[in-house]
Amino acid sequence: MDNSGTRLVAKYVEKALADELFAHYQYWLGSVIVADDFETVISQLVEHMGDEEDHATELAVWLSRVPREGKIPYSMSEIGSLGKQECGYIYPSGNTPGSLVADALKGEKCAIKFYTKFLDEISQVEYYGSGLARSLEIILAKEKEHARDLEKLLTQI
């Protein structure tokens, strides 16, 4: 098997991993700085934070099993440079419940777009490693669920 497909997929996974780590941090930070101690918002941010951590772990495990193609960040500074992430870190536009939820929704919409593109791209190449496409489909479904949760939450704030 030609390694070019695996190399391409590994680069996408690196971008996804960086984005998931940034999303985890964004949700954590939001849950800490939210004004007014809005419990519904805090619990939603904490729940999504855990999901993003799970996604990052799943992607990192896949990368760790691909010899010489993927890179798992060993420090926070490496996350920023890893694969020139697709969505990146969304700096909080404020600390009100509405602004934090809107910021998180931007990130989820970007993730949905990215994972949709990622799945399309990898369906056209051969690559080493099994189960990745199914994992990405599950992550995409979860990102869509997050977007729905956040849209609903915005109407309740």
C-alpha positions in Angstrom: 0.0 0.0 0.0 1.2 3.5 -0.9 1.8 5.6 2.2 0.6 8.8 0.7 -3.0 8.1 1.6 -2.0 7.3 5.2 0.2 10.5 5.3 -2.8 12.6 4.1 -5.2 11.0 6.6 -2.6 11.5 9.5 -2.4 15.2 8.7 -6.2 15.5 8.9 -6.2 13.6 12.1 -3.5 15.9 13.5 -5.7 19.0 12.6 -8.7 17.3 14.2 -6.8 16.5 17.3 -5.5 20.1 17.7 -9.1 21.4 17.2 -10.5 18.9 19.8 -7.9 19.9 22.3 -8.7 23.6 21.7 -12.4 22.9 22.0 -11.9 21.1 25.3 -10.0 24.1 26.6 -12.6 26.5 25.3 -15.4 24.6 27.0 -13.4 24.4 30.2 -12.6 28.1 30.2 -16.2 29.0 29.5 -17.4 26.9 32.4 -15.0 28.8 34.7 -15.5 32.4 33.5 -19.2 32.4 32.8 -20.9 35.4 34.5 -24.0 35.0 36.7 -23.2 31.4 37.7 -25.8 30.2 35.1 -26.0 26.5 36.0 -27.6 25.3 32.8 -24.9 26.9 30.7 -22.1 25.6 33.0 -23.4 22.0 33.0 -23.7 22.1 29.2 -20.2 23.4 28.7 -18.8 20.8 31.1 -20.6 18.0 29.4 -19.3 19.1 26.0 -15.9 19.5 27.4 -15.8 15.8 28.3 -17.0 14.8 24.9 -14.2 16.9 23.2 -11.7 15.2 25.5 -13.0 11.8 24.4 -12.7 12.8 20.8 -9.1 14.0 21.3 -8.2 10.8 23.0 -9.7 8.6 20.2 -7.9 10.6 17.5 -4.6 10.4 19.5 -4.9 6.7 19.9 -5.4 6.3 16.1 -2.3 8.5 15.5 -0.3 6.5 17.9 -1.0 3.3 15.9 0.2 4.7 12.6 3.9 4.2 12.3 6.0 7.3 11.4 3.0 9.3 9.9 1.2 11.0 12.8 2.4 13.3 15.6 0.9 13.5 19.0 1.6 16.8 20.7 3.8 16.5 23.8 3.3 20.1 25.0 0.7 22.9 24.8 2.9 24.8 22.4 2.9 21.9 20.0 -0.9 21.9 19.9 -0.9 25.3 18.3 1.5 24.3 15.6 0.1 20.8 15.0 -1.3 20.5 11.6 -2.3 24.1 11.3 -5.7 23.3 12.9 -8.8 23.8 10.9 -11.0 25.6 13.4 -8.4 26.7 15.9 -9.0 28.3 19.2 -12.0 30.7 19.5 -11.1 33.4 21.9 -14.0 34.2 24.2 -15.9 37.3 23.0 -17.1 37.9 26.5 -18.1 36.0 29.7 -21.8 36.3 29.5 -23.7 33.0 29.1 -24.9 34.1 25.6 -21.5 35.1 24.3 -19.9 31.9 25.6 -22.6 29.7 24.1 -22.4 31.6 20.8 -18.6 31.2 20.7 -19.0 27.5 21.3 -21.6 27.2 18.6 -19.2 28.8 16.1 -16.6 26.1 17.0 -19.2 23.3 16.6 -20.3 24.6 13.2 -16.7 24.7 12.0 -16.1 21.2 13.4 -19.2 19.9 11.5 -17.9 21.4 8.3 -14.4 20.0 8.9 -15.5 16.4 9.7 -17.8 16.3 6.8 -15.0 17.3 4.5 -12.6 14.9 6.2 -14.9 12.0 5.8 -15.3 12.8 2.1 -11.6 13.1 1.6 -10.7 9.8 3.3 -13.3 7.9 1.4 -11.2 8.4 -1.7 -7.8 7.2 -0.5 -6.3 4.0 0.9 -4.7 4.4 4.3 -3.3 2.3 7.1 -5.4 1.7 10.2 -8.9 0.5 10.7 -12.0 2.0 12.3 -11.1 5.6 11.6 -14.0 6.4 9.3 -16.5 5.0 11.8 -14.9 6.9 14.7 -15.1 10.1 12.6 -18.8 9.5 11.8 -19.5 9.1 15.5 -17.5 12.3 16.3 -19.4 14.2 13.6 -22.8 13.0 15.0 -21.7 14.2 18.4 -20.6 17.6 17.0 -24.0 18.0 15.4 -25.7 17.1 18.7 -23.6 19.8 20.4 -24.7 22.4 17.9 -28.3 21.5 18.5 -27.8 21.7 22.2 -26.2 25.1 22.0 -28.8 26.5 19.6 -31.5 25.4 22.0 -29.6 26.8 24.9 -29.3 30.2 23.2 -33.1 30.4 23.0 -33.3 29.8 26.8 -30.8 32.5 27.8 
